[in-house]
Amino acid sequence: MVIETFTDTGIALANGDHLKADIIVTATGLQLVTVGDMDFAVDGEPVDFSQTWTYRGVGYSGIPNMVSSFGYINASWTLRSDLICEFVCRLLNHMRDTKTCVVTPLLRPEVANMARRPWIEDFSSGYMARMMPLLPRQGDREPWTNPQRFSHEKKVLRNAPLEDGALVFSNPA
């Protein structure tokens, strides 16, 4: 249905039909934004998050020292936020223990051509579908996935090795 206009008694549709209505609630729809809709730059270059790959649903390829929390679409938001906080603490402790100050998720050459998948799959809400082209992509293998399954992520975010070949730890001059 395409709305042509509002009338005194309802809604006139583009096909000529009229929907009677006592009350009309207008809304433009929820518009998601990536990490607060802030501008990010790495070494002076603007970051286009749609060109990044998600690292375990929390980090972004090529973006140093950054994680974000986006809860589950199919379970309690705080379940995932808690796991992400635990992961960040584990990561910070590892950086302290190894005396490194920068960690950056980087794609290894052997996975650079993996299949590109949307950041969130199997969720058809319009507000999510409109946003998918602007969000990071996920790959077809760990750690470049965003699985949205608590049972899986509880094991991975709590136990997966941090020295996994995708996280690069460094101390730039």
C-alpha positions in Angstrom: 0.0 0.0 0.0 1.2 3.5 -0.9 -0.3 6.4 1.0 -1.4 9.2 -1.3 -2.6 11.6 1.4 -4.4 11.9 4.7 -8.1 12.9 4.6 -10.6 14.1 7.2 -11.8 10.5 7.6 -8.7 8.4 7.1 -6.1 7.6 4.5 -6.3 7.9 0.7 -4.2 5.3 -1.1 -2.4 5.7 -4.4 -4.5 3.0 -5.9 -7.7 5.0 -5.2 -8.8 3.0 -2.2 -9.7 4.8 1.1 -9.0 3.5 4.6 -11.3 4.9 7.3 -9.5 5.7 10.5 -10.4 7.4 13.8 -6.7 7.8 14.7 -3.6 7.8 12.6 -0.2 7.4 14.2 2.6 8.5 12.0 6.1 7.4 12.4 9.2 7.5 10.3 10.6 4.3 11.6 13.5 3.5 13.8 16.9 4.4 12.3 19.9 2.5 13.7 23.3 4.1 13.5 26.7 2.5 13.7 28.5 3.1 17.0 26.6 6.3 17.9 26.8 7.9 14.4 30.2 9.5 15.3 32.9 10.2 12.8 35.9 7.9 13.2 39.3 8.1 11.6 42.4 5.9 11.8 45.7 7.6 11.0 43.7 10.6 9.5 41.6 8.4 7.2 37.8 8.3 7.7 36.4 4.9 8.7 33.6 3.5 6.6 32.3 0.7 8.9 30.5 -0.9 6.0 33.9 -1.8 4.6 35.1 -3.4 7.9 34.7 -7.0 9.1 33.3 -7.7 12.5 35.7 -9.4 14.9 33.5 -11.8 17.0 30.7 -9.2 16.8 32.6 -6.8 19.1 35.5 -5.4 17.1 36.1 -4.0 13.6 38.9 -5.0 11.2 41.6 -2.4 10.9 40.2 -0.3 13.9 42.7 -0.3 16.8 41.6 -0.4 20.5 37.9 -0.3 19.8 35.1 -2.6 20.7 31.4 -1.9 20.9 28.4 -3.7 22.5 25.3 -4.6 20.5 23.1 -7.0 22.3 21.2 -10.0 21.0 18.3 -9.6 18.7 16.8 -12.9 20.0 17.6 -12.8 23.7 18.3 -10.4 26.5 20.5 -7.5 25.5 22.4 -7.7 28.7 23.4 -11.3 28.2 25.6 -10.2 25.4 26.7 -7.0 26.9 28.0 -8.9 30.0 29.9 -11.3 27.8 31.5 -8.4 25.9 32.5 -6.7 29.1 34.2 -10.0 30.3 35.9 -10.3 26.9 37.2 -6.7 27.1 38.5 -7.2 30.6 40.3 -10.4 29.5 41.7 -8.4 26.5 42.9 -5.5 28.7 44.5 -7.9 31.2 46.3 -9.7 28.3 47.6 -6.3 27.0 48.8 -5.4 30.5 50.5 -8.8 30.9 52.2 -8.6 27.5 53.0 -4.9 27.9 51.2 -3.9 24.6 49.1 -0.8 24.2 47.4 -1.4 20.8 45.3 -4.3 19.6 43.9 -4.4 16.1 41.8 -7.1 14.4 43.3 -7.7 11.0 42.3 -10.0 8.2 45.0 -12.5 7.3 45.6 -12.9 3.5 44.2 -16.4 3.5 40.7 -15.2 4.7 40.6 -11.9 2.9 38.4 -13.4 0.2 35.9 -15.2 2.4 32.2 -14.9 1.7 30.6 -11.6 2.8 27.5 -12.0 5.0 25.3 -9.3 6.6 26.2 -8.3 10.2 22.9 -9.7 11.4 21.2 -12.6 9.6 17.7 -14.0 9.7 16.1 -10.9 11.2 13.6 -9.3 8.8 12.6 -6.1 10.6 12.6 -3.1 8.3 14.8 -1.0 10.6 17.4 -3.7 10.5 17.2 -4.3 6.8 17.6 -0.6 6.0 20.8 -0.5 8.2 22.6 -3.7 7.0 24.4 -2.0 4.1 26.0 0.5 6.6 27.1 -2.0 9.2 30.3 -4.1 9.2 30.1 -7.4 7.3 30.6 -10.8 8.8 32.5 -13.7 7.3 31.8 -17.4 7.1 34.3 -18.4 9.8 35.6 -17.5 13.2 36.6 -15.0 14.4 34.9 -13.0 11.7 31.3 -13.9 12.7 28.5 -12.3 14.7 26.5 -15.5 15.6 23.9 -14.0 18.0 23.8 -17.3 20.0 24.5 -17.0 23.7 25.4 -20.6 24.1 28.1 -20.3 21.5 29.4 -16.9 22.4 29.6 -17.8 26.1 32.2 -20.4 25.3 34.0 -18.3 22.6 34.2 -14.9 24.3 35.2 -16.4 27.6 37.7 -19.0 26.4 38.9 -18.4 22.8 42.6 -17.6 22.7 43.4 -13.9 22.2 46.6 -14.7 20.3 44.4 -16.1 17.5 46.3 -14.6 14.5 43.5 -12.1 13.9 44.2 -9.8 16.8 47.5 -8.0 16.3 49.1 -6.7 19.5 51.7 -3.9 19.1 53.5 -1.0 20.6 53.9 1.7 17.9 56.5 4.3 18.4 
